C-alpha cells in the first residue's frame, strides 16, 4: 500500500560534542497524508478491543485514552500517603527504556497480536502492515526505499497504542516474576518511562527491593529487544519525618549501572 511509504529525516540533537552515534540524532518521520486517517481509525478500534478484553496491564498509564502523566502523579501520591500511614518510608527508582520506539520488533509485535487473540484477519493484516513498511531515510541525498522489520514511527497515530500493546506482556510477566521471587515493589509505566515504588521501615530493605526489581526488569526487557538507560536512573526517598538523615546509596554497578545516592523528598 502506497500510504505505508514514509520519509525519515535525522535531525542532530543540540549540544552534543560528537555526532558519530545514532543516539545523537532525532529521527522525524514524514507520513503519507492518506494513511493518517486510516491509521487513526485502526488505532481507535485497537484501543477499544485491547481495553475491553483486559489485555493492557493496569500499570501502563501511557499511550492510552483518558490516561496521562497526571494519573501517574496521582498513583504515586497514593503510594506515598498510604505508606506514611504505616510509618514506612517510600523509595522510588525512575528508569528510562533506551531507544524505545526504534527498537520495537515487528515480528514480535505480530506474535503479541496473535497472543491477544485478535481476529485472524486482523493479525494477518498487521503482519503485513508492520513488516513491509518502506521508509526513505535521507540527509543531503535521498537513497532508494527499503523494507524494515523494526521500529514504530512516532508520528503515526498507531504508535501510542502499539507501544502499549508491546509492553503489555512484559508487564504481566514481570508481575508474575516479582510475585514468585517475593520482591515487594510496585511499578508504574508511562510509555517508555517508568518507576519502581518500594515501601518499608528499613532503608536497606528498600535498596534491596529496588535493586532486585531493576535487575529483573533489565533481564526481561533484554529478551524483548529493549535496554534500560542506566545513566538516566534516579532514586527518590519520601519521608514524613522532618529530620535530616543520610540514606545509603543504591549500588547497581554489578549490572553495569552507577552508584546512586537517594534524594530526600
C-alpha positions as CSV (number, residue, x, y, z in Angstrom):
1,X,0.0,0.0,0.0
2,X,1.4,3.3,-1.1
3,X,0.4,5.1,2.2
4,X,2.9,3.0,4.1
5,X,5.8,4.7,2.4
6,X,7.3,7.3,4.7
7,X,10.3,9.6,4.8
8,X,12.5,9.8,7.8
9,X,14.8,12.8,8.4
10,X,17.5,12.6,11.0
11,X,17.8,15.9,12.9
12,X,21.0,16.3,15.0
13,X,20.3,16.8,18.8
14,X,21.6,20.1,20.2
15,X,24.7,20.4,22.4
16,X,26.3,17.1,21.5
17,X,30.1,17.0,21.4
18,X,30.2,14.3,18.7
19,X,27.7,13.1,16.2
20,X,29.2,9.7,15.5
21,X,26.3,7.7,17.1
22,X,22.7,7.2,16.0
23,X,21.6,8.3,19.5
24,X,22.8,11.8,18.8
25,X,20.1,12.2,16.1
26,X,16.4,12.6,16.4
27,X,14.5,10.8,13.6
28,X,11.5,12.8,12.4
29,X,9.1,10.8,10.2
30,X,7.0,12.4,7.5
31,X,3.9,10.3,6.9
32,X,1.7,9.9,3.8
33,X,-1.3,12.1,4.3
34,X,-3.8,9.5,3.0
35,X,-2.5,7.0,5.6
36,X,-3.0,9.2,8.6
37,X,-6.9,9.0,8.8
38,X,-6.7,5.3,8.1
39,X,-4.3,4.7,10.9
40,X,-6.4,6.9,13.2
41,X,-9.4,4.6,12.6
42,X,-7.4,1.5,13.2
43,X,-5.9,3.0,16.4
44,X,-9.4,3.8,17.8
45,X,-10.5,0.2,17.2
46,X,-7.4,-1.4,18.6
47,X,-7.6,0.6,21.8
48,X,-11.3,-0.3,22.3
49,X,-10.5,-4.0,21.7
50,X,-7.5,-4.2,24.0
51,X,-9.0,-2.4,26.9
52,X,-12.4,-4.2,26.7
53,X,-10.5,-7.5,26.8
54,X,-8.2,-6.5,29.7
55,X,-5.1,-7.1,27.7
56,X,-3.4,-3.9,28.8
57,X,-1.7,-4.1,32.2
58,X,-3.0,-1.7,34.8
59,X,0.5,-0.4,35.5
60,X,0.6,1.1,31.9
61,X,-0.6,4.7,32.1
62,X,0.7,6.0,28.8
63,X,-0.3,5.6,25.2
64,X,-4.0,5.2,26.2
65,X,-7.0,7.4,26.1
66,X,-8.1,9.1,29.3
67,X,-4.7,8.4,30.8
68,X,-2.0,11.0,31.2
69,X,1.1,11.8,33.3
70,X,-1.4,13.3,35.8
71,X,-2.7,9.8,36.5
72,X,0.9,8.6,37.3
73,X,1.3,11.5,39.7
74,X,-1.9,10.6,41.5
75,X,-0.9,6.9,41.8
76,X,2.5,7.8,43.2
77,X,0.9,10.3,45.7
78,X,-1.4,7.5,46.8
79,X,1.5,5.1,47.4
80,X,3.4,7.7,49.4
81,X,0.5,8.7,51.7
82,X,-0.6,5.1,52.3
83,X,3.0,4.3,53.3
84,X,3.1,7.2,55.7
85,X,0.0,5.9,57.5
86,X,2.0,2.8,58.3
87,X,5.1,4.9,59.3
88,X,7.0,3.5,56.4
89,X,9.5,5.1,54.0
90,X,8.7,5.2,50.3
91,X,11.6,5.0,47.8
92,X,11.2,5.2,44.0
93,X,13.6,4.3,41.2
94,X,12.9,6.2,38.0
95,X,14.1,4.5,34.8
96,X,14.0,5.0,31.0
97,X,13.9,2.5,28.2
98,X,16.6,3.5,25.7
99,X,15.7,4.0,22.0
100,X,12.3,2.6,22.7
101,X,10.3,3.4,19.5
102,X,13.1,2.5,17.0
103,X,13.7,-0.8,18.9
104,X,10.2,-2.4,18.7
105,X,10.4,-5.6,16.8
106,X,7.6,-6.1,14.2
107,X,7.8,-9.9,14.2
108,X,7.4,-10.0,18.0
109,X,4.6,-7.5,17.8
110,X,2.8,-9.7,15.3
111,X,3.1,-12.6,17.8
112,X,1.7,-10.4,20.5
113,X,-1.3,-9.7,18.3
114,X,-1.9,-13.5,18.0
115,X,-1.5,-13.9,21.7
116,X,-4.1,-11.2,22.4
117,X,-6.5,-13.3,20.3
118,X,-7.3,-10.8,17.7
119,X,-9.3,-11.9,14.7
120,X,-7.1,-13.9,12.3
121,X,-7.8,-11.4,9.5
122,X,-6.7,-8.5,11.8
123,X,-3.5,-10.4,12.8
124,X,-2.7,-11.1,9.1
125,X,-3.2,-7.5,8.2
126,X,-0.8,-6.3,10.8
127,X,1.8,-9.0,10.0
128,X,1.9,-7.4,6.5
129,X,1.4,-3.8,7.6
130,X,4.2,-3.7,10.1
131,X,6.9,-5.8,8.4
132,X,6.8,-4.2,4.9
133,X,6.9,-0.5,5.8
134,X,9.3,1.3,3.5
135,X,11.0,4.3,4.8
136,X,13.1,6.7,2.8
137,X,15.9,8.0,5.1
138,X,17.8,10.9,3.8
139,X,20.1,13.7,4.9
140,X,21.6,15.6,1.9
141,X,20.6,12.9,-0.6
142,X,17.7,10.6,-1.0
143,X,18.6,6.9,-1.2
144,X,16.3,4.2,-2.6
145,X,13.4,2.8,-0.5
146,X,14.0,-0.4,1.6
147,X,12.0,-2.7,3.8
148,X,12.3,-2.6,7.6
149,X,11.1,-5.0,10.3
150,X,11.9,-2.9,13.4
151,X,10.7,0.4,14.9
152,X,7.5,2.3,15.0
153,X,7.0,5.8,13.6
154,X,6.4,8.3,16.4
155,X,4.4,10.5,14.1
156,X,1.9,7.7,13.4
157,X,-1.5,7.6,15.1
158,X,-0.8,3.9,15.8
159,X,2.4,4.3,17.8
160,X,0.8,5.0,21.3
161,X,-1.5,2.0,21.3
162,X,1.1,-0.3,19.6
163,X,3.7,0.7,22.2
164,X,1.2,-0.2,25.0
165,X,0.4,-3.5,23.3
166,X,4.1,-4.3,23.0
167,X,4.7,-3.6,26.7
168,X,1.6,-5.4,28.0
169,X,3.1,-9.0,28.1
170,X,6.3,-7.6,29.5
171,X,4.4,-6.1,32.5
172,X,2.3,-9.3,33.0
173,X,5.5,-11.4,33.0
174,X,7.3,-9.0,35.3
175,X,4.4,-9.0,37.8
176,X,4.5,-12.8,38.0
177,X,8.3,-12.9,38.4
178,X,8.1,-10.4,41.2
179,X,5.4,-12.4,43.0
180,X,7.4,-15.7,42.6
181,X,10.6,-14.1,43.9
182,X,8.7,-12.2,46.6
183,X,10.1,-8.8,45.7
184,X,7.8,-6.3,47.4
185,X,7.7,-3.5,44.8
186,X,5.1,-1.9,42.5
187,X,5.7,-0.4,39.1
188,X,4.2,2.5,37.2
189,X,4.9,2.9,33.5
190,X,4.2,5.9,31.2
191,X,5.1,4.6,27.7
192,X,8.9,4.2,27.8
193,X,9.4,5.8,31.2
194,X,8.7,4.1,34.5
195,X,9.3,3.9,38.2
196,X,9.5,1.3,40.9
197,X,7.9,2.0,44.2
198,X,9.1,0.3,47.4
199,X,7.7,0.8,50.9
200,X,9.3,-0.3,54.2
201,X,10.6,0.9,57.5
202,X,14.2,-0.2,56.6
203,X,16.2,1.8,54.1
204,X,18.4,-1.2,53.4
205,X,15.4,-3.4,52.5
206,X,14.2,-0.6,50.2
207,X,17.5,-0.6,48.4
208,X,17.5,-4.3,48.1
209,X,13.9,-4.3,46.7
210,X,14.7,-1.6,44.1
211,X,17.9,-3.4,43.0
212,X,16.1,-6.7,42.5
213,X,13.3,-5.1,40.6
214,X,15.6,-3.2,38.3
215,X,17.8,-6.3,37.7
216,X,14.8,-8.5,36.9
217,X,13.3,-5.8,34.6
218,X,16.6,-5.3,32.8
219,X,16.9,-9.0,32.1
220,X,13.3,-9.3,30.9
221,X,13.5,-6.2,28.6
222,X,16.6,-7.7,27.0
223,X,14.6,-10.7,25.9
224,X,12.2,-8.3,24.1
225,X,15.0,-6.4,22.4
226,X,14.9,-3.4,24.8
227,X,17.5,-1.9,27.0
228,X,17.4,0.3,30.2
229,X,19.3,3.6,30.1
230,X,21.4,3.3,33.2
231,X,22.7,6.9,33.1
232,X,19.1,8.3,33.3
233,X,18.2,6.5,36.5
234,X,17.2,8.5,39.6
235,X,16.2,7.5,43.1
236,X,14.0,9.5,45.4
237,X,13.2,8.9,49.0
238,X,9.9,10.2,50.5
239,X,9.9,10.5,54.3
240,X,7.3,12.0,56.6
241,X,10.0,13.0,59.1
242,X,11.4,16.5,59.0
243,X,14.7,15.3,60.4
244,X,17.8,15.3,58.3
245,X,19.2,11.9,57.5
246,X,21.6,10.3,55.0
247,X,20.1,7.2,53.4
248,X,22.6,4.7,52.0
249,X,23.3,4.8,48.3
250,X,21.9,2.3,45.8
251,X,24.7,0.4,44.1
252,X,23.8,-1.2,40.8
253,X,27.4,-1.4,39.4
254,X,27.2,-5.2,39.3
255,X,24.8,-5.0,36.4
256,X,26.5,-2.1,34.6
257,X,24.8,0.8,36.4
258,X,26.1,3.6,38.7
259,X,26.1,4.1,42.4
260,X,23.1,6.3,43.1
261,X,22.6,8.4,46.1
262,X,19.0,8.6,47.2
263,X,17.3,12.0,47.1
264,X,15.3,13.3,50.0
265,X,11.8,14.5,49.3
